[in-house]
C-alpha cells in the first residue's frame, strides 16, 4: 500500500495538469522514492489515482529506462555504455565492477546494496568513462576510483 | 561579448543566480520586448538573425515560429517547450547552460513564448541531470518572485506559466512528437506529421518544441539585434555554436565559438590534438547519428551547409573522435546497439532492422562473419533510410554505419573469411 503522504503527493502532481495522466511518470518516481521499484500492487494504486487502466500505466512504466518494474538494491549503479565512454574504457570498468560486486549487468548484490545497470549516454562525454550511483555522478573513472566510490557506499552509517 | 551563451558562466562551475544574471544584462531583453516590441517585431528580429535549431535538425527558428496560428481566433492555450532531454550520445552542451545559467534559458523561453503568444511552457529535462533540476527549480522560483513569470509579466498584459518536467530516461523523448506524447503521460512514440506540432501539438494545441541552446540565443539576439548576431558568425547562418570533442584527444571539452569554425581549429586548438600514441582516423561531427568524416574533411567549417556538403550533418555540433587504436566495427556496433535499445518499436523497419544490424556487426567481431554480410549491412542502410520509417531515429542510426562502410571498408572486410569453396 502507498502511504497517505505518497497518495497526497501524487494527487498534487496530477493537479498541475488538465489531464491527470500527464503526471504518471512523476507519480511512478514518487513510488520509487519510497519503495525503490514499482510493484504490480503499487502500479494498480497509481493507475486508479490517475484514472488510468493499469495496462495503460504499465505501457508507460515499461517504456522508461529508469522506472523499475523489478526490485532493485539500495543503490542503483548506472554505468554509461554509450560511444564516448566505450572508447574511453567502459569495458574495463564494467569488468571491474562485475568482479568487485560479484554480479552481472542487471543483477543485485547478495547483500542488496547495489544493482548494476547499463545506461545510455549520461551527457558528460568529456569526462568519460562515467557512472551514476544512487543519483550522484562520478566521472573520469578508473578501477581505483571505482573501488573508492563503492567503499563509500559500503561504510556503515555513522551513529 | 562574443560568447553570448557561455561568456558569463562562472569558472568554478557554480550557478548564476537571478542577481548575478541581471548584473550581466539578464532580463534586459525582456524589459525591452514587453515595453516596445510586438510579437511580429520579435519574430522579424529572430528571422533576420538567421538562427537555426541547435538540437540536430537545424531548422530555421523564425520560420518554425511563423507556422503558429496567431490572432484572436488562434486555438488556446498555446505551448512552448524546451527540449532539455539531451541524450544524443557524445553530446554534453545543454548541460553546461542548464547547470551554469538557467535564467538564460528561462528568459529565452519567455521571449520565445511571447513571440507565439504561448501562455504555458514546460522544460522537459532528462532525469540524469540532477544538478540542473535543482538549479532550474530555484531559478524558476526567483523568476516568479520577480514578476518575470506568471500573470501580467512586468505589468504588461502578457502572462506565461512555466514548469519543470523531469523525464525517466529514453532517447525517443528527444524526438519532437515523442516528447509531446511523453508530456501527455503516454509512451513516447512518434506521431504522424502532418499535422505539425506548430498547429496541433501538446493536447492538440499549437506547440513549439525547441532545443535548449537554440532558446538561449534569443535573449542576446533581442538585446543586441540581428545584425550584431550575424556578425558573430563565420557562416551564412547567425551566431555562435557550442562545439565539443570527446574521445582520445588531449583535452576533451566544449567551447562556444563562431558558427563556421573549422573542424581542424576545434580539434587542434581547443582539444589540443590527439593523445600521445594515438592518431586520428575519423570523426562523427555532431553526435552518434551523423556520418563519419575523415582527415580530408578537417578544414570543413562546422556550419549547417558546409558539413552537409562534406557528406554529414552538423547535428549537435559535438564531435566524437575515432582513433587508430579503437576498433571501427566495435564503435559502430556500440552505436547500433544504442539505437536498437532506444528504438520505441513503433515501426517495423526500426524495431527489427536495428537489432538485426547489431547482430551482423557482433557476428563479424566474434569471428562469425559470412560472405554477404557487408551487402546485408548496406541493405539495412537503404531499408532504414529516410522515408521508410516513422521518425528520424533509424535513418540517424544508419548514418555512422553507411559512412563507416564507405571510409573504413577494409576494417569490415578483414573480418569476413575468404570463401573456402575453391
Interface residues (C-beta under 8 A of the other chain):
Chain A: X16 X18 X19 X21 X22 X23 X24 X25 X26 X28 X29 X50 X52 X59 X60 X63 X64 X65 X66 X67 X78 X81 X82 X83 X84 X86 X87 X88 X119 X120 X121 X122 X123 X124 X125 X126 X127 X128 X132 X135 X136 X137
Chain B: X86 X87 X88 X89 X90 X91 X92 X94 X95 X126 X127 X128 X129 X130 X131 X163 X165 X166 X167 X168 X169 X170 X171 X182 X183 X184 X185 X186 X187 X188 X203 X244 X245 X246 X247 X248 X252 X253 X254 X284 X288 X318 X320 X322 X323 X326 X330 X331 X334 X335 X338 X341 X342 X344
